Amino acid sequence: MPGGDSMMEERMSFLNEVEKRLDLPRGEKARVMAELESHWVEARDELIASGMDATLAEQQAGLRLGTPDDVAARLSAVHNSAT
């Protein structure tokens, strides 16, 4: 896929930034991060299935999630209130 490496780097950078900001125990953080990446990939795949170019779909999937700060804040709030 053209640009595939840079798109994967963008995804990994985003996920790393979210992970740095999450205030969760290590095991729970790992589960949350795996789920977050799964959501990204599912959104990307749905966009590709609808006819969108793979590179654009990868970008749009990230945009749909929000900024790393916003995502981390939402995830921390949800997971900290559940404990």
N, C-alpha and C positions, 0 to 999 in steps of 0.2 A: 504494500500500500504506500503510495507516495506520501511523504511526510509522516509516515507511521511512527518512526522513532521519535520525532519531535512531539507528536501528539501523546505518545506514551510518557515521554518526559514531563509534559505539561500535567498529565493526570497524576503522575507520581509526585511531582512537586506540590500540587494541590493537596494530595492526600497527606504528604509529610507535614505540610503547614497546618492542616486540621489536627493531625495527631499531636503536634507540639502544643497546641492550644487546649486539648482535651484534659480536663481534670477528672480522670477516672483511674481506678486501679488497673494495673498492667493487663491482666487477663481480660477484663471487660473492655478495655481500650482496644485490644487486638480483635475481639469479636465485633465491636462497633466499626472498626476500620475495614474489616473484611466485608461487612454488610454495606458500608458506604461505597466501597469500590464496586460491589455487585450492583448497586443501584445505578452507578455511573454507566457500567457496561450494559445493563438492561436498557437504559434510556438511549444510549448510543445505538444499540442493535435495533430498537424499535424505530428510530429515525432512519437508519439505513434501510430497514424493511419497507418504510414508507416512500423510499426512493431518494433519500438525501445522500449526497456524496459522503463517503466515510470520514474524510478529514473534517468536513463541516459538522457532521453528526457528532464527532468526538468533542469538538468545541462547544456545540450547543448543549450536549449532555452536561458539561461542566458548568456552563452558564445557568442552566436550570437549577443546579444545586445551590448556587449562591457563592458568596465569598468564603474563604477559609474561616475568617473570624465569625461570620454569621452561622455557618454550619457547625463550628465547634461550640458556639454558645448554645445553639438549639439542642445539640446532642448532649452536652453536659447538663443542661437544665432538665431534659427528659430523663436521663439516666440517673441523675442525682436525686430527683424527686421520687423515683421509683424505689429507692433504697431506704 
